[in-house]
């Protein structure tokens, strides 16, 4: 069996809903049902960085708790990958001009990986890295210094755990933020490693999930609410979190919030929003506060099927606030 088994074992131990981005010609599908594992696969044939952002958005919207990308190297050297895109977009012989255009798309892909609302297991092909040194006789000789992932230099620093998996399926951790795994050597990584990862994650501060932020964005009634939510999401570094828009199309959380803010003046009020406005009108204690509610909602009241209820409630409230109190009449 190939190393796929242990990648799938880890992903399946991290979540009961697993999606696999299989760039290796359908190899992962051979293991569906093994050890009771059930997972869904997508087999892309093109590997632009933005296409992976879309895949992550669909997976997030479908509620997959773990996603396995086997392998991320295709998004570097595969068809439509970063190398090909940079070469295609260069101006003349200036190769750096192509990277200037592709760089933001690569950053968007990495940010989406980091902000995915679940566990992300990524594999990368590797190549042996050598340095040339002088031996005791003064001769130049190569010395093996380790394995280098087939991806952009420094990509390994983006992840919480990085390890080398050898042909005996032994994982050697070479970089990690989990102190208990520092320089660990783990034969046949699987459920035990997943338990350590979960224990470490449970010690951190809890922040709302991307799904929770999406629900809050959809429920927001004003541009001010959405702007405040955007700042909170930005503070928690989840603007690039993959999700889906109102049409079910893949997007990222920051773009969704911005789009909703632009759409608010042209969007009818939902039933929940109407109920909230009616409650707000019933407790308004000045004529100015009633008028403020009306200005805030603008034409959205007219576009809403229940807009008449709001107009009637606002009129009644203004009448009540304009009428002299019974105490004043009897005084």
C-alpha positions as CSV (number, residue, x, y, z in Angstrom):
1,X,0.0,0.0,0.0
2,X,1.1,3.5,-0.7
3,X,1.5,6.4,1.7
4,X,-2.1,7.4,0.8
5,X,-3.4,5.0,3.5
6,X,-1.7,7.0,6.3
7,X,-2.8,10.3,4.9
8,X,-6.4,9.1,4.8
9,X,-6.1,7.5,8.2
10,X,-5.0,10.9,9.7
11,X,-7.7,12.8,7.8
12,X,-10.4,10.3,8.8
13,X,-9.4,10.4,12.4
14,X,-9.6,14.2,12.5
15,X,-13.2,14.3,11.1
16,X,-16.0,12.0,10.1
17,X,-16.6,14.1,7.0
18,X,-13.6,14.1,4.7
19,X,-13.1,15.6,1.2
20,X,-10.1,14.6,-0.9
21,X,-8.6,16.7,-3.7
22,X,-7.0,13.9,-5.6
23,X,-4.5,15.1,-8.2
24,X,-2.8,11.7,-8.5
25,X,-5.1,10.2,-11.1
26,X,-7.8,8.8,-8.8
27,X,-5.4,6.9,-6.5
28,X,-7.4,7.9,-3.3
29,X,-10.6,6.4,-4.6
30,X,-9.1,2.9,-4.3
31,X,-9.3,3.1,-0.5
32,X,-12.9,4.1,-0.1
33,X,-14.4,1.7,2.5
34,X,-11.0,0.5,3.8
35,X,-11.1,0.5,7.6
36,X,-14.6,1.9,7.3
37,X,-13.3,5.2,5.8
38,X,-15.9,7.1,3.8
39,X,-14.8,10.2,1.9
40,X,-15.7,12.2,-1.2
41,X,-13.2,13.0,-3.9
42,X,-12.7,15.6,-6.6
43,X,-10.2,15.0,-9.4
44,X,-9.2,18.3,-10.9
45,X,-7.3,18.3,-14.2
46,X,-6.1,21.9,-14.0
47,X,-4.4,23.5,-11.1
48,X,-4.6,27.2,-11.0
49,X,-4.3,28.6,-7.4
50,X,-7.8,30.3,-7.6
51,X,-9.3,27.0,-8.6
52,X,-8.2,25.5,-5.3
53,X,-9.7,28.5,-3.5
54,X,-13.0,27.6,-5.2
55,X,-12.7,23.9,-4.2
56,X,-12.1,25.0,-0.6
57,X,-15.1,27.2,-0.7
58,X,-17.4,24.4,-1.9
59,X,-16.0,22.0,0.7
60,X,-16.5,24.6,3.5
61,X,-20.0,25.2,2.3
62,X,-20.8,21.5,2.3
63,X,-19.5,21.2,5.9
64,X,-16.4,18.9,5.4
65,X,-14.5,18.9,8.7
66,X,-11.2,17.8,7.0
67,X,-9.8,18.2,3.6
68,X,-6.9,16.2,2.2
69,X,-5.0,17.7,-0.8
70,X,-2.9,15.1,-2.4
71,X,-0.8,16.8,-3.7
72,X,-0.3,20.5,-3.4
73,X,2.7,20.2,-5.7
74,X,0.4,20.1,-8.7
75,X,-0.6,23.6,-7.9
76,X,3.0,24.6,-8.4
77,X,4.2,22.5,-11.4
78,X,1.0,21.0,-12.9
79,X,-1.2,22.2,-15.8
80,X,-2.2,25.8,-15.2
81,X,-0.2,25.8,-12.0
82,X,1.9,28.7,-10.6
83,X,4.9,28.0,-12.7
84,X,2.9,27.8,-15.9
85,X,0.9,30.9,-15.0
86,X,3.9,33.0,-14.2
87,X,5.5,32.0,-17.5
88,X,2.3,32.8,-19.4
89,X,1.9,36.2,-17.9
90,X,5.5,37.5,-18.2
91,X,6.3,40.5,-20.3
92,X,8.9,39.6,-22.9
93,X,11.9,37.9,-21.2
94,X,11.3,39.5,-17.8
95,X,10.2,36.4,-15.8
96,X,9.7,38.5,-12.6
97,X,6.8,40.4,-14.3
98,X,4.8,37.2,-14.4
99,X,5.3,36.5,-10.8
100,X,4.1,40.1,-9.9
101,X,0.7,39.2,-11.4
102,X,0.5,35.6,-10.1
103,X,1.8,36.5,-6.6
104,X,-1.6,37.8,-5.2
105,X,-3.4,34.7,-6.5
106,X,-0.9,32.5,-4.8
107,X,-1.3,34.4,-1.5
108,X,-5.1,34.1,-1.8
109,X,-4.7,30.3,-2.2
110,X,-2.4,30.0,0.8
111,X,-4.7,32.2,2.9
112,X,-7.7,30.1,2.0
113,X,-5.8,26.9,3.1
114,X,-4.8,28.5,6.4
115,X,-8.3,29.8,7.1
116,X,-10.2,26.7,6.0
117,X,-12.9,26.0,8.7
118,X,-11.6,22.5,9.5
119,X,-8.5,20.4,9.3
120,X,-6.3,20.6,6.2
121,X,-3.9,17.8,5.4
122,X,-1.6,18.6,2.5
123,X,1.0,16.4,0.8
124,X,3.8,17.6,-1.4
125,X,6.2,15.7,-3.6
126,X,9.8,16.1,-2.5
127,X,13.2,16.2,-4.1
128,X,16.5,15.5,-2.4
129,X,18.4,18.7,-1.7
130,X,22.3,18.7,-1.7
131,X,25.0,21.2,-1.0
132,X,28.5,21.2,-2.4
133,X,31.3,21.0,0.3
134,X,35.0,20.3,0.4
135,X,36.1,17.0,1.9
136,X,39.3,16.4,3.9
137,X,41.2,16.2,0.6
138,X,40.0,19.5,-0.7
139,X,37.7,17.9,-3.3
140,X,34.2,19.3,-4.0
141,X,31.6,16.7,-3.1
142,X,27.8,16.8,-2.7
143,X,26.3,16.3,0.7
144,X,22.6,15.4,1.2
145,X,21.0,17.9,3.6
146,X,17.4,16.9,3.5
147,X,14.2,16.8,1.4
148,X,12.8,19.9,-0.3
149,X,9.1,20.1,-1.1
150,X,8.1,20.7,-4.7
151,X,6.4,24.0,-4.1
152,X,7.3,27.7,-3.6
153,X,10.2,28.2,-1.3
154,X,9.0,28.7,2.3
155,X,5.6,27.2,1.9
156,X,6.3,24.8,4.8
157,X,6.3,27.8,7.2
158,X,2.6,28.3,6.6
159,X,1.5,25.1,8.3
160,X,1.2,24.0,12.0
161,X,3.0,20.7,11.4
162,X,5.4,19.7,8.7
163,X,7.0,16.3,8.4
164,X,8.8,14.0,6.0
165,X,7.2,10.6,5.3
166,X,9.7,8.0,4.1
167,X,9.1,4.8,2.2
168,X,8.5,2.8,5.4
169,X,5.6,5.3,6.2
170,X,7.5,6.8,9.1
171,X,6.8,10.5,9.7
172,X,9.6,12.7,10.9
173,X,8.4,16.0,12.2
174,X,10.7,18.7,11.0
175,X,8.7,21.8,12.0
176,X,5.7,22.2,14.3
177,X,4.0,24.7,16.6
178,X,2.9,21.7,18.8
179,X,5.7,21.4,21.4
180,X,4.9,17.8,22.2
181,X,5.6,16.8,18.5
182,X,8.9,18.7,18.2
183,X,11.3,16.4,16.2
184,X,8.9,13.4,16.8
185,X,9.4,10.2,14.8
186,X,6.0,8.6,14.2
187,X,5.6,5.2,12.5
188,X,2.4,4.8,10.6
189,X,0.8,8.2,11.5
190,X,-2.9,8.0,12.1
191,X,-5.4,8.3,15.0
192,X,-2.8,8.8,17.7
193,X,-1.4,11.8,15.9
194,X,-4.9,13.1,15.3
195,X,-5.6,12.9,19.1
196,X,-2.5,15.0,19.8
197,X,-3.5,17.6,17.3
198,X,-7.0,17.8,18.8
199,X,-5.6,18.1,22.3
200,X,-3.4,21.0,21.3
201,X,-6.2,22.8,19.4
202,X,-8.5,22.5,22.5
203,X,-6.1,24.5,24.6
204,X,-6.4,27.6,22.4
205,X,-8.8,30.5,22.6
206,X,-12.1,29.8,20.9
207,X,-13.2,32.1,18.0
208,X,-16.4,31.9,16.0
209,X,-16.3,29.5,13.1
210,X,-16.5,30.6,9.5
211,X,-20.0,29.1,9.4
212,X,-21.0,31.2,12.4
213,X,-19.6,34.3,10.9
214,X,-21.4,33.6,7.6
215,X,-24.7,33.3,9.5
216,X,-24.0,36.6,11.3
217,X,-23.3,38.3,8.0
218,X,-26.5,37.1,6.4
219,X,-28.5,38.2,9.5
220,X,-26.9,41.7,9.6
221,X,-29.4,44.4,9.0
222,X,-27.2,47.4,8.3
223,X,-24.0,48.4,6.6
224,X,-22.6,49.4,10.0
225,X,-23.3,45.9,11.3
226,X,-21.4,44.4,8.4
227,X,-18.5,46.8,8.7
228,X,-18.1,45.9,12.4
229,X,-18.3,42.2,11.6
230,X,-15.7,42.7,8.9
231,X,-13.3,44.3,11.4
232,X,-13.9,41.4,13.8
233,X,-13.2,38.8,11.1
234,X,-10.1,40.6,10.0
235,X,-8.8,40.7,13.6
236,X,-9.3,36.9,13.8
237,X,-7.5,36.5,10.4
238,X,-10.4,34.8,8.7
239,X,-11.1,37.2,5.8
240,X,-9.7,34.5,3.4
241,X,-11.8,31.8,5.0
242,X,-13.5,29.7,2.2
243,X,-17.3,29.8,2.2
244,X,-20.2,30.1,-0.3
245,X,-22.2,33.2,-1.3
246,X,-26.0,33.6,-1.5
247,X,-26.1,31.7,-4.7
248,X,-24.1,28.8,-3.4
249,X,-21.0,29.8,-5.4
250,X,-17.6,29.5,-3.7
251,X,-16.1,32.7,-2.3
252,X,-14.2,33.8,0.8
253,X,-15.6,35.3,3.9
254,X,-14.3,38.8,3.5
255,X,-15.6,39.1,-0.1
256,X,-19.0,37.8,1.1
257,X,-19.3,40.4,3.8
258,X,-18.3,43.2,1.3
259,X,-20.8,42.0,-1.2
260,X,-23.6,41.9,1.4
261,X,-22.7,45.4,2.4
262,X,-23.1,46.6,-1.2
263,X,-26.4,44.7,-1.6
264,X,-28.1,45.9,1.6
265,X,-29.7,49.0,0.1
266,X,-31.2,46.9,-2.7
267,X,-32.2,43.8,-0.7
268,X,-35.8,43.3,0.6
269,X,-36.1,42.7,4.3
270,X,-36.4,39.1,5.5
271,X,-39.2,38.0,7.8
272,X,-36.7,38.0,10.7
273,X,-35.5,41.5,9.9
274,X,-39.2,42.7,9.7
275,X,-39.9,41.2,13.1
276,X,-36.8,42.9,14.6
277,X,-37.8,46.2,13.1
278,X,-41.4,46.0,14.5
279,X,-40.0,45.2,17.9
280,X,-37.6,48.2,17.6
281,X,-40.4,50.5,16.6
282,X,-42.6,49.4,19.5
283,X,-39.9,50.4,22.0
284,X,-38.9,53.7,20.2
285,X,-39.3,56.5,22.8
286,X,-38.8,59.6,20.6
287,X,-40.0,60.8,17.2
288,X,-36.4,61.1,16.1
289,X,-35.7,57.5,16.9
290,X,-38.6,56.4,14.7
291,X,-37.3,58.6,11.9
292,X,-33.8,57.2,12.3
293,X,-35.2,53.7,11.8
294,X,-36.9,54.8,8.6
295,X,-33.8,56.5,7.2
296,X,-31.7,53.4,8.0
297,X,-34.0,51.1,6.1
298,X,-34.6,53.3,3.1
299,X,-36.2,51.7,0.1
300,X,-35.8,48.2,1.6
301,X,-39.2,48.7,3.3
302,X,-40.9,49.3,-0.1
303,X,-39.3,46.2,-1.6
304,X,-40.4,43.9,1.2
305,X,-43.7,42.0,1.1
306,X,-44.3,43.0,4.7
307,X,-43.3,46.6,4.2
308,X,-46.9,47.7,4.9
309,X,-46.6,46.4,8.4
310,X,-43.5,48.5,9.1
311,X,-45.1,51.6,7.7
312,X,-48.3,51.1,9.7
313,X,-46.2,50.4,12.9
314,X,-44.1,53.5,12.3
315,X,-47.2,55.7,11.8
316,X,-48.9,54.4,14.9
317,X,-45.8,54.9,17.0
318,X,-45.4,58.5,15.7
319,X,-49.0,59.1,16.6
320,X,-48.6,57.7,20.1
321,X,-45.5,59.8,20.7
322,X,-47.1,62.9,19.3
323,X,-50.2,62.6,21.5
324,X,-50.1,64.3,24.9
325,X,-50.1,61.8,27.8
326,X,-53.2,61.2,29.9
327,X,-51.4,62.7,32.9
328,X,-50.9,65.9,30.9
329,X,-54.6,66.0,29.9
330,X,-55.8,65.7,33.5
331,X,-53.3,68.1,34.9
